[in-house]
């Protein structure tokens, strides 16, 4: 491999910004040892990044520094207290050693049992999740392979920037499917509602009954025409569902 | 000096880098109070984990920057953040222009640099760096092949490098 090509491949930025995969990271660290030019390119980017960040500081409020120092002082105190206790234990070391070994044994038995149970539950959960995931992937594949299906990525708005959902709309059958990639769990008296937009006017696409299943595909009302979709969080049991009233969580064009 | 958990050195570290790390936290977590909590946790973690820092793998600032970014993304994806809400209502005639290209972009630090990237690349970098989505998730969500996601992000990142130098 040409080292210059490697340097300009974007790997340096991926690594430094924490976006590289485990494999890429290991390889990159090897390359840094082997080729000084890779290392100096990494240094140069790190310095530029640091300089850029220093030029764009946002000064946090002064109270934060005090809070941090209070918190780290607590941990220092705890450590020195355990150290101070150590000489006392030494006086009766045989007794303490015997007592300690019994406690350790009991503790380790309990710990093992606990681990075993946890492991079993995790394995069951994992199997279930994989099975569900396979079902969803099959559905999504069918949708994605259909040329009549249009897709809209609905991105999180200010109330919930990390939210993210995807709408699949079959223009021939007019079926609308929603995949919730990430949406906060609504309070018990609230419910999400999907809207289709045509010329800026919203029309109700139905309420979303959120289940606990990961990456669940929801089938909603049919849409004849739409340019965009959005999801709002509404109060449960509204009498008029034809206009949105709550906060917009996600939104996106077709 | 740092490795011995020297408080004075730590104070120096805080004075010199808190603003820069707060910048990255604020570009991911918009709410000021939550961002303050995240920054506090970031520095407590730096204090506790300083022995794990390996100078061979990069500069101290890079290490701290990654701790800050990860903490902010974890916070955004956690339940507590989702429950805190601001008010925003939907008017009938809504402008979608802003909504399609990443809505959370603000004019701070790296995000400001990001606005110079062309639309699609900007969305990719925003999703991966500021929202913490994996390449697989992005590929699925945007319906772009995984290999393409990877090459486009790489190309966007090399462009970012020339922008900040």
Interface residues (C-beta under 8 A of the other chain):
Chain A: X8 X9 X10 X11 X12 X13 X14 X16 X17 X18 X19 X29 X32 X42 X43 X44 X45 X46 X47 X48 X49 X50 X51 X52 X53 X54 X56 X57 X58 X59 X60 X61 X64 X65 X67 X68 X69 X71 X72 X75 X76 X140 X144 X151 X153 X155 X156 X157 X158 X159 X160 X161 X162 X164 X166 X181 X182 X184 X185 X195 X197 X200 X201 X202 X228 X230 X232 X243 X244 X245 X246 X247 X248 X251 X252 X253
Chain B: X5 X7 X10 X11 X14 X18 X19 X20 X21 X22 X23 X24 X26 X30 X36 X39 X40 X43 X44 X47 X48 X56 X57 X58 X59 X61 X62 X65 X66 X69 X70 X76 X77 X79 X81 X82 X83 X85 X86 X87 X88 X89 X90 X92 X93 X94 X96 X99 X100 X102 X103 X104 X108 X109 X110 X112 X113 X128 X129 X131 X137 X140 X141 X142 X143 X153 X154 X155 X156 X157 X158 X160 X161 X164 X165
